[in-house]
Amino acid sequence: MKKFEWIIFGLLMLLLLIGIFSIYSASSSRIGDDFTIANYYIKQLIWIIISMLVLFVLLKTPNAIVEISILPIYIFTILLLILVLFLPEIKGSHRWINLGFANFQPSELAKLITIMAISKFISKPFLNDGQILFRSFVITIIPITLILLEPDLGTSLTFFVILFSILLVSDLPKFYLILIISPILSILFSFSIWIFIVYTLLLIYILSRSNLDKVLIGFVAVINTFIFFITPIFWNSLKDYQQNRILTFLNPMRDPLGAGYQIIQSKIAIGSGGIFGKGFLMGTQKNMNFLPEHHTDFIFSVIGEEFGFFGCTFILLIYFLFLYKIAKSIIKIKRKEYRYVSVGILAYITFQIFINIGMNLGIVPTTGIPLPFISYGGTNLLINVTAIGLILKYLKERSIFA
C-alpha cells in the first residue's frame, strides 16, 4: 500500500464530494419559504459507492485477466452501440439503454475500452508505421461511426482526442500526427481562401523539412484542397440544430430564446455570482429554473453563481492538481501498453473538463459532455472512476512491469 498513489485517490474523492454538494444544490429550488429538492444527489451517491466497489475489485484483479478481457469487452461494446440505434429515442437521440433502474450509455464504456484496445494492439513488438496507423484507425473508426449515428458529435470528438494523444506518445514518427490533424485544420481555415493558401504552403514546407517523399507531400496537399472545396457541402448537410449550435456559439444573441438560450443563461449565472457568490442554495438562475440542465451539463454555472469567482477558481485548482499529479506519475510507467492507456485516459478526461467548462463560459459550442466526477450521471461517473482506477493499478504495480 506504500506504492498506492494516495494523493490522486484523495483528490478524486474530493471531486466526488464536491459533486455531491453541487448536485444537491442543483437539484433544489428555493423560492421564498418554499423549498423542493429532487433525489439526484442520492442517486449520485449510490453510483459513487458502486464506482468505489468497482475500483477496489479492479485493483485486486490480476492484469492477465484484465488484458484477455479487452477484446471481448470491445466487441460487446460495439454490439451495444449497434443495439442502442434500434431502441426508442430519449431526449431526441439513441444514446441510452433503459435498464429499468437506470439508463446506461454505451458510448461512455466505448471511450475506455477503445483506449485499452488501441494501446494493446499498437504496443506489440516489431510493428511498422503502417501497421500502427491501420490498427489504431480501425479500432477507433468503428465506435466513432456508430456514435455519430446516434447522433452524438461531442462524444465522437473525444475519440479523436484519444487517438491523437496515444499516437503522440507511441513510436510513430511525429510528422504522421501532422498528417492526421491537417484535414481538421483545413476545415477550420476553409472560411477564407487566402488563409487556406497560407496554411497549405506552411504545411508543405513543414512536411518537406521532414524529408517525406514528394509524391506523399503532393497527395496531402491534394487531399487538403479537396477538403477545402467539400467543406461547404458538408456544412449544408448538417442538420439545422447542428448549424444553429455553431452559429449561436459565434453569436448567442442571434437566437436568444432558442439555440443561444443555454449559453446566455449560463453566462448570466456565472457573471451574477461575482467574487464570492450568492451563497449555497441561493442561486436565482437555478432556483427560478432559468438555467437548463443545471444538475448535468451546466453544473459549473451553478457553482459559479453560488460560490462566485473563488468557488470556480477552487474547482479549477483541484482539477489542475489532480491532472498534474496523474501526468507526473504516469511518466514512471515503463510498459508501453499501460503508459498508452494512462495517457489516453488523462487526455479524454482533460478534454471533457475543458469542453464542459468552456461550454459554460461560452467559449466553445454547446455539447452534451458532462463535467467529470461532478456532473450528475451514473454511467459517466462509473467509467471515469474505473479509468482512474486503471491508472492507480498501473502505478501501484509499476515496479513489477519496469
C-alpha positions as CSV (number, residue, x, y, z in Angstrom):
1,M,0.0,0.0,0.0
2,K,3.0,2.3,0.3
3,K,3.1,2.4,-3.5
4,F,-0.5,3.4,-3.8
5,E,-1.0,6.9,-5.1
6,W,-3.0,8.3,-2.2
7,I,-2.8,11.9,-3.4
8,I,-4.5,11.0,-6.7
9,F,-7.1,9.0,-4.8
10,G,-7.7,11.7,-2.3
11,L,-8.2,14.4,-5.0
12,L,-10.6,12.0,-6.7
13,M,-12.6,11.7,-3.5
14,L,-12.6,15.4,-3.1
15,L,-14.0,16.0,-6.6
16,L,-16.7,13.4,-5.9
17,L,-17.6,15.1,-2.6
18,I,-17.8,18.5,-4.4
19,G,-20.0,16.8,-7.0
20,I,-22.5,15.6,-4.3
21,F,-22.8,19.0,-2.8
22,S,-23.1,20.7,-6.2
23,I,-25.8,18.2,-7.4
24,Y,-27.7,18.7,-4.1
25,S,-27.8,22.4,-4.7
26,A,-28.6,22.0,-8.4
27,S,-31.4,19.6,-7.5
28,S,-33.0,22.1,-5.1
29,S,-35.3,25.0,-5.7
30,R,-35.8,27.7,-3.1
31,I,-38.5,30.4,-3.8
32,G,-39.4,32.3,-0.7
33,D,-40.4,29.8,2.0
34,D,-41.0,27.1,-0.5
35,F,-38.1,24.5,-0.8
36,T,-38.2,21.5,-3.0
37,I,-35.5,19.1,-3.9
38,A,-35.1,16.1,-6.3
39,N,-33.3,12.9,-5.4
40,Y,-30.4,13.2,-8.0
41,Y,-27.8,13.6,-5.2
42,I,-29.0,10.3,-3.6
43,K,-28.7,8.5,-6.9
44,Q,-25.2,10.0,-7.5
45,L,-24.2,8.9,-4.0
46,I,-25.3,5.3,-4.9
47,W,-23.3,5.5,-8.1
48,I,-20.2,6.7,-6.2
49,I,-20.5,3.6,-3.9
50,I,-20.8,1.3,-6.9
51,S,-17.9,3.0,-8.6
52,M,-15.7,2.6,-5.5
53,L,-16.5,-1.1,-5.3
54,V,-15.6,-1.5,-9.0
55,L,-12.3,0.4,-8.4
56,F,-11.5,-1.9,-5.4
57,V,-12.2,-5.0,-7.4
58,L,-10.2,-3.7,-10.3
59,L,-7.2,-3.1,-8.1
60,K,-7.4,-6.7,-6.9
61,T,-7.9,-8.2,-10.3
62,P,-4.8,-9.8,-11.9
63,N,-3.5,-7.9,-15.0
64,A,-3.7,-11.1,-17.1
65,I,-7.5,-11.2,-16.6
66,V,-7.8,-7.5,-17.5
67,E,-5.8,-8.0,-20.7
68,I,-7.6,-11.0,-22.0
69,S,-10.9,-9.3,-21.3
70,I,-10.2,-6.3,-23.6
71,L,-11.1,-7.7,-27.0
72,P,-14.4,-9.5,-25.7
73,I,-15.5,-6.3,-24.0
74,Y,-14.6,-4.2,-27.1
75,I,-16.8,-6.5,-29.3
76,F,-19.6,-6.4,-26.7
77,T,-19.5,-2.6,-26.6
78,I,-19.7,-2.4,-30.4
79,L,-22.8,-4.7,-30.2
80,L,-24.3,-2.4,-27.6
81,L,-23.7,0.7,-29.8
82,I,-25.5,-1.1,-32.6
83,L,-28.3,-2.2,-30.3
84,V,-28.9,1.4,-29.0
85,L,-29.6,2.6,-32.5
86,F,-32.7,0.5,-32.7
87,L,-34.1,1.5,-29.3
88,P,-36.6,4.3,-28.7
89,E,-35.2,7.8,-28.6
90,I,-34.5,9.5,-25.3
91,K,-34.2,13.3,-25.5
92,G,-34.1,13.2,-29.3
93,S,-31.2,10.7,-29.7
94,H,-30.4,7.0,-29.4
95,R,-27.8,7.1,-26.7
96,W,-29.2,5.2,-23.7
97,I,-30.3,1.7,-22.9
98,N,-33.0,1.7,-20.3
99,L,-32.2,-0.9,-17.6
100,G,-35.2,-0.2,-15.5
101,F,-33.4,1.2,-12.5
102,A,-31.1,3.4,-14.6
103,N,-30.1,4.4,-18.2
104,F,-26.8,3.0,-19.4
105,Q,-24.9,4.9,-22.1
106,P,-22.7,2.5,-24.1
107,S,-20.6,5.4,-25.7
108,E,-19.1,6.0,-22.2
109,L,-17.9,2.5,-22.0
110,A,-16.7,2.7,-25.6
111,K,-14.3,5.5,-24.7
112,L,-12.4,3.5,-22.1
113,I,-12.4,0.2,-23.9
114,T,-11.2,1.8,-27.1
115,I,-8.3,3.3,-25.3
116,M,-7.4,-0.1,-23.9
117,A,-7.8,-1.8,-27.3
118,I,-5.7,0.7,-29.2
119,S,-3.0,0.5,-26.5
120,K,-3.0,-3.3,-26.6
121,F,-2.7,-3.7,-30.3
122,I,-0.2,-1.0,-31.2
123,S,2.2,-1.9,-28.4
124,K,3.1,-5.2,-30.0
125,P,6.7,-5.5,-30.9
126,F,8.1,-5.2,-34.4
127,L,5.2,-3.2,-35.8
128,N,5.9,-0.8,-38.7
129,D,4.4,2.7,-39.0
130,G,1.6,1.5,-41.4
131,Q,0.6,-1.3,-39.1
132,I,0.3,1.1,-36.1
133,L,-1.8,3.6,-38.1
134,F,-4.0,0.9,-39.6
135,R,-4.7,-0.8,-36.3
136,S,-5.4,2.4,-34.4
137,F,-7.7,3.8,-37.0
138,V,-9.7,0.6,-37.5
139,I,-10.2,0.3,-33.7
140,T,-11.3,3.9,-33.4
141,I,-13.4,4.4,-36.5
142,I,-16.0,1.7,-35.7
143,P,-17.3,3.3,-32.4
144,I,-17.0,6.8,-33.9
145,T,-19.2,5.9,-36.8
146,L,-21.8,4.3,-34.6
147,I,-21.8,7.2,-32.1
148,L,-22.2,9.7,-34.9
149,L,-25.4,7.8,-36.0
150,E,-26.9,8.3,-32.5
151,P,-26.2,11.3,-33.1
152,D,-23.6,12.4,-30.6
153,L,-21.0,14.7,-32.1
154,G,-19.4,15.8,-28.8
155,T,-18.5,12.2,-27.7
156,S,-17.3,11.5,-31.2
157,L,-14.8,14.3,-31.0
158,T,-13.5,12.8,-27.7
159,F,-12.3,9.7,-29.7
160,F,-10.2,11.8,-32.0
161,V,-8.5,13.3,-28.9
162,I,-7.9,9.8,-27.5
163,L,-6.4,8.6,-30.8
164,F,-4.2,11.7,-31.2
165,S,-2.9,11.5,-27.6
166,I,-2.0,7.8,-27.8
167,L,-0.2,8.2,-31.1
168,L,1.6,11.2,-29.8
169,V,3.4,9.1,-27.2
170,S,3.7,6.0,-29.4
171,D,6.7,5.0,-31.5
172,L,5.1,6.6,-34.6
173,P,7.1,9.4,-36.2
174,K,5.6,12.8,-35.2
175,F,5.1,14.0,-38.8
176,Y,2.3,11.5,-39.1
177,L,0.4,13.4,-36.5
178,I,0.6,16.5,-38.7
179,L,-1.0,14.4,-41.5
180,I,-3.7,13.3,-39.1
181,I,-4.7,16.8,-37.9
182,S,-4.2,18.6,-41.2
183,P,-7.7,17.8,-42.5
184,I,-9.2,19.3,-39.4
185,L,-7.2,22.5,-39.8
186,S,-8.3,22.6,-43.5
187,I,-11.9,22.6,-42.3
188,L,-11.3,25.5,-39.8
189,F,-9.4,27.6,-42.4
190,S,-11.9,27.0,-45.3
191,F,-13.8,30.2,-44.5
192,S,-11.1,32.2,-46.2
193,I,-9.2,31.2,-49.4
194,W,-6.2,33.4,-48.6
195,I,-5.8,31.9,-45.1
196,F,-6.1,28.4,-46.5
197,I,-3.4,29.1,-49.1
198,V,-1.0,30.3,-46.4
199,Y,-1.8,27.3,-44.3
200,T,-1.3,24.9,-47.3
201,L,2.1,26.4,-48.1
202,L,3.1,26.2,-44.4
203,L,2.0,22.6,-44.3
204,I,4.0,21.7,-47.5
205,Y,7.1,23.4,-46.0
206,I,6.9,21.5,-42.7
207,L,6.4,18.2,-44.5
208,S,9.3,18.8,-46.8
209,R,11.5,19.5,-43.8
210,S,10.6,16.1,-42.6
211,N,12.2,14.6,-45.7
212,L,8.9,13.0,-46.9
213,D,8.6,11.7,-50.4
214,K,7.4,14.5,-52.8
215,V,4.6,12.2,-54.0
216,L,3.2,11.9,-50.5
217,I,3.5,15.6,-49.9
218,G,1.6,16.3,-53.1
219,F,-1.0,13.8,-52.1
220,V,-1.5,15.5,-48.7
221,A,-1.9,18.9,-50.5
222,V,-4.5,17.5,-52.9
223,I,-6.5,15.9,-50.0
224,N,-6.5,19.1,-48.0
225,T,-7.5,21.1,-51.1
226,F,-10.3,18.6,-51.7
227,I,-11.5,19.1,-48.1
228,F,-11.4,22.9,-48.6
229,F,-13.9,22.6,-51.5
230,I,-16.1,20.0,-49.9
231,T,-16.5,21.8,-46.6
232,P,-19.4,24.0,-47.8
233,I,-21.2,20.8,-49.0
234,F,-20.6,19.2,-45.6
235,W,-21.9,22.4,-43.9
236,N,-25.1,22.3,-45.9
237,S,-25.6,18.6,-45.0
238,L,-25.6,19.3,-41.2
239,K,-28.9,19.3,-39.5
240,D,-30.4,22.7,-38.6
241,Y,-29.8,22.3,-34.9
242,Q,-26.1,21.4,-35.5
243,Q,-25.7,24.6,-37.6
244,N,-27.5,26.6,-35.1
245,R,-25.2,25.4,-32.3
246,I,-22.1,26.5,-34.2
247,L,-23.6,29.8,-35.4
248,T,-25.0,30.6,-31.9
249,F,-21.7,29.9,-30.4
250,L,-20.2,32.6,-32.5
251,N,-23.2,34.9,-31.7
252,P,-25.5,33.7,-28.9
253,M,-27.8,36.7,-29.4
254,R,-28.8,35.6,-32.9
255,D,-31.3,33.2,-31.2
256,P,-31.6,34.2,-27.5
257,L,-34.7,32.2,-26.9
258,G,-33.6,29.1,-28.9
259,A,-30.2,27.7,-29.6
260,G,-28.5,30.6,-27.7
261,Y,-30.6,30.3,-24.6
262,Q,-28.4,27.9,-22.7
263,I,-25.2,29.8,-23.3
264,I,-26.8,33.2,-22.3
265,Q,-28.3,31.8,-19.1
266,S,-25.1,30.1,-18.2
267,K,-23.1,33.2,-18.6
268,I,-25.6,35.2,-16.6
269,A,-25.5,32.7,-13.8
270,I,-21.7,32.7,-13.6
271,G,-21.4,36.5,-14.0
272,S,-24.1,37.2,-11.4
273,G,-22.1,35.2,-8.8
274,G,-19.5,37.9,-8.6
275,I,-16.4,37.4,-6.4
276,F,-17.9,35.4,-3.5
277,G,-21.2,34.1,-5.0
278,K,-24.8,34.3,-3.8
279,G,-24.4,31.5,-1.2
280,F,-25.2,27.8,-1.1
281,L,-28.7,27.0,-2.4
282,M,-29.2,30.7,-3.2
283,G,-28.6,30.8,-7.0
284,T,-31.5,32.6,-8.5
285,Q,-30.9,31.4,-12.1
286,K,-31.1,27.8,-10.8
287,N,-34.0,28.4,-8.3
288,M,-36.1,30.1,-11.0
289,N,-35.2,27.3,-13.4
290,F,-33.8,29.7,-16.0
291,L,-30.6,27.7,-16.2
292,P,-31.3,24.5,-18.1
293,E,-29.7,21.1,-17.3
294,H,-28.2,22.6,-14.2
295,H,-27.5,19.3,-12.5
296,T,-25.7,17.8,-15.5
297,D,-24.1,19.8,-18.3
298,F,-24.4,23.2,-16.7
299,I,-23.5,22.4,-13.1
300,F,-20.4,24.6,-13.3
301,S,-22.7,27.5,-13.8
302,V,-24.4,26.6,-10.5
303,I,-21.1,26.6,-8.8
304,G,-20.2,29.9,-10.3
305,E,-23.5,31.5,-9.3
306,E,-23.5,30.3,-5.7
307,F,-19.7,30.4,-4.9
308,G,-18.5,33.0,-7.3
309,F,-15.0,33.6,-8.7
310,F,-13.4,31.9,-5.7
311,G,-15.6,28.8,-6.0
312,C,-14.7,28.4,-9.7
313,T,-11.0,29.0,-9.0
314,F,-11.1,26.4,-6.3
315,I,-12.6,23.8,-8.7
316,L,-10.1,24.6,-11.4
317,L,-7.2,24.3,-8.8
318,I,-8.4,20.9,-7.7
319,Y,-8.7,19.7,-11.3
320,F,-5.2,21.1,-12.1
321,L,-3.6,19.3,-9.1
322,F,-5.4,16.1,-10.0
323,L,-4.4,16.1,-13.6
324,Y,-0.9,17.3,-12.9
325,K,-0.3,14.6,-10.3
326,I,-1.5,11.9,-12.8
327,A,0.6,13.3,-15.6
328,K,3.7,13.5,-13.4
329,S,3.1,9.9,-12.1
330,I,2.4,8.1,-15.4
331,I,5.9,9.0,-16.7
332,K,7.2,6.4,-14.3
333,I,5.2,3.6,-16.1
334,K,7.7,1.7,-18.3
335,R,5.5,-0.8,-20.1
336,K,4.2,0.7,-23.3
337,E,0.6,-0.6,-23.2
338,Y,0.0,0.7,-19.7
339,R,1.6,4.0,-20.4
340,Y,-0.6,4.4,-23.6
341,V,-3.7,3.6,-21.6
342,S,-2.9,6.1,-18.9
343,V,-2.1,8.9,-21.4
344,G,-5.4,8.2,-23.3
345,I,-7.4,8.4,-20.1
346,L,-5.6,11.6,-19.0
347,A,-6.3,13.1,-22.4
348,Y,-10.0,12.3,-22.6
349,I,-10.7,13.4,-19.0
350,T,-8.8,16.7,-19.6
351,F,-10.7,17.2,-22.9
352,Q,-14.1,16.7,-21.1
353,I,-13.2,19.2,-18.4
354,F,-12.1,21.8,-20.9
355,I,-15.1,21.4,-23.2
356,N,-17.7,21.4,-20.3
357,I,-16.2,24.5,-18.5
358,G,-15.7,26.2,-21.9
359,M,-19.3,25.5,-22.8
360,N,-20.5,27.0,-19.5
361,L,-18.3,30.1,-20.2
362,G,-19.5,30.3,-23.8
363,I,-16.0,29.8,-25.4
364,V,-16.8,26.5,-27.1
365,P,-20.1,25.3,-28.7
366,T,-22.7,23.6,-26.5
367,T,-22.3,19.8,-26.4
368,G,-23.6,17.1,-24.2
369,I,-20.3,16.4,-22.4
370,P,-20.7,16.4,-18.6
371,L,-18.1,17.7,-16.1
372,P,-16.1,14.7,-14.9
373,F,-16.7,13.5,-11.3
374,I,-19.0,16.4,-10.6
375,S,-22.0,16.4,-13.0
376,Y,-24.9,14.0,-12.4
377,G,-24.7,10.8,-14.4
378,G,-24.2,7.2,-13.4
379,T,-22.6,5.8,-16.5
380,N,-20.1,8.7,-16.9
381,L,-19.2,8.6,-13.3
382,L,-18.7,4.8,-13.2
383,I,-16.5,4.8,-16.3
384,N,-14.4,7.8,-15.2
385,V,-13.7,6.3,-11.8
386,T,-12.9,2.9,-13.4
387,A,-10.5,4.7,-15.7
388,I,-8.7,6.4,-12.8
389,G,-8.7,3.0,-11.1
390,L,-6.8,1.6,-14.0
391,I,-4.1,4.3,-13.7
392,L,-3.9,3.7,-9.9
393,K,-3.5,0.0,-10.7
394,Y,-0.7,0.5,-13.1
395,L,1.1,3.0,-10.8
396,K,0.8,0.6,-7.9
397,E,2.3,-2.2,-9.8
398,R,4.8,-0.2,-12.0
399,S,7.8,-1.8,-10.3
400,I,6.7,-5.2,-11.5
401,F,6.5,-4.1,-15.1
402,A,9.5,-1.8,-15.2
